[in-house]
Amino acid sequence: MTKDLWRLGEQYAGTPFGPEDCDPDPFVQFRRWFDAAAAAQLPTVNAMTLATVDRRGRPAARIVLLKEVDERGFVFFTNYDSRKGTDLAAHPFAALVLFWEPLHRQIRVEGAIEKVDAAGSDAYFASRPRGSQIGAIASPQSRPIASRAELEQRVAEVERAVGEGAPKRPDSWGGYRVVPDMLELWQGRVSRLHDRVRYRRDGERWILDRLAP
Ligand SMILES: Cc1cc2nc3c(=O)[nH]c(=O)nc-3n(C[C@H](O)[C@H](O)[C@H](O)COP(=O)(O)O)c2cc1C
């Protein structure tokens, strides 16, 4: 089995990329790459791996969806009482990874975490389909539940309680913003001689380096 995997691995042949091709502002550069991935109609283009660390220093990772990005940072929405929420309460730092295989591109982001303010979380919650709103209220994310039937019963109870009205965002659900102090763009190249550009925050400005692949 192991040796079957040895042969797996694409030969990447992306176009040359270096610090000289980058906007000095990493958010502008991120947007360029994100827009290119969106224009290529890649599936779930805003899916990203979110890594957190728990109280004991153990890392955990899972996929979340990037929902907002501006000069403040990268926003996703979740349950604050979930495992990731507990991790982020203990260690308010996170890492994100986006991978766009057909473009041979990876983006890594690292930084401190802050909660999106209530108005921002309310606005996003209100934009979600009603079923997702009900689900977010009903699901005790990351907790054991006895059965699928228990989950469906919880959903039915929330539907009954909400009635015809607009579901209200629970306090335990909202956005987190990763405020980056590091962002890396990775462009796959032939023979694993990939191009890597790293932005590091230095006060008000950003320092760019090329990193060895
Ligand atoms: C494509 C995809 C998108 C997802 N988006 C989110 C999301 O935006 N927010 C979220 O809380 N969970 C999302 N999930 C589910 C998470 O991966 C994870 O199962 C859940 O958040 C519980 O993680 P935790 O127990 O580590 O807190 C997504 C999963 C997939 C596969």
PDBQT file of the ligand as one rigid body, heavy atoms in Angstrom, charges set to zero:
ROOT
HETATM    1  C1  LIG A 301     -16.519  21.961   2.459  1.00  0.00    +0.000 C 
HETATM    2  C2  LIG A 301     -16.787  22.111   3.942  1.00  0.00    +0.000 A 
HETATM    3  C3  LIG A 301     -17.138  23.353   4.447  1.00  0.00    +0.000 A 
HETATM    4  C4  LIG A 301     -17.354  23.521   5.813  1.00  0.00    +0.000 A 
HETATM    5  N1  LIG A 301     -17.616  24.783   6.283  1.00  0.00    +0.000 NA
HETATM    6  C5  LIG A 301     -17.761  24.969   7.619  1.00  0.00    +0.000 A 
HETATM    7  C6  LIG A 301     -17.913  26.287   8.139  1.00  0.00    +0.000 A 
HETATM    8  O1  LIG A 301     -17.871  27.306   7.413  1.00  0.00    +0.000 OA
HETATM    9  N2  LIG A 301     -18.098  26.420   9.472  1.00  0.00    +0.000 N 
HETATM   10  C7  LIG A 301     -18.117  25.329  10.314  1.00  0.00    +0.000 A 
HETATM   11  O2  LIG A 301     -18.297  25.518  11.513  1.00  0.00    +0.000 OA
HETATM   12  N3  LIG A 301     -17.930  24.080   9.857  1.00  0.00    +0.000 NA
HETATM   13  C8  LIG A 301     -17.746  23.878   8.526  1.00  0.00    +0.000 A 
HETATM   14  N4  LIG A 301     -17.537  22.601   8.052  1.00  0.00    +0.000 N 
HETATM   15  C9  LIG A 301     -17.528  21.467   9.012  1.00  0.00    +0.000 C 
HETATM   16  C10 LIG A 301     -16.170  21.404   9.712  1.00  0.00    +0.000 C 
HETATM   17  O3  LIG A 301     -15.199  20.824   8.846  1.00  0.00    +0.000 OA
HETATM   18  C11 LIG A 301     -16.206  20.632  11.052  1.00  0.00    +0.000 C 
HETATM   19  O4  LIG A 301     -16.745  19.356  10.847  1.00  0.00    +0.000 OA
HETATM   20  C12 LIG A 301     -17.044  21.342  12.108  1.00  0.00    +0.000 C 
HETATM   21  O5  LIG A 301     -16.863  22.754  12.070  1.00  0.00    +0.000 OA
HETATM   22  C13 LIG A 301     -16.699  20.836  13.510  1.00  0.00    +0.000 C 
HETATM   23  O6  LIG A 301     -15.322  21.042  13.747  1.00  0.00    +0.000 OA
HETATM   24  P1  LIG A 301     -14.727  21.051  15.241  1.00  0.00    +0.000 P 
HETATM   25  O7  LIG A 301     -15.363  19.888  15.957  1.00  0.00    +0.000 OA
HETATM   26  O8  LIG A 301     -13.240  20.873  15.093  1.00  0.00    +0.000 OA
HETATM   27  O9  LIG A 301     -15.069  22.374  15.873  1.00  0.00    +0.000 OA
HETATM   28  C14 LIG A 301     -17.280  22.409   6.692  1.00  0.00    +0.000 A 
HETATM   29  C15 LIG A 301     -16.913  21.150   6.169  1.00  0.00    +0.000 A 
HETATM   30  C16 LIG A 301     -16.661  21.008   4.824  1.00  0.00    +0.000 A 
HETATM   31  C17 LIG A 301     -16.225  19.642   4.305  1.00  0.00    +0.000 C 
ENDROOT
TORSDOF 0
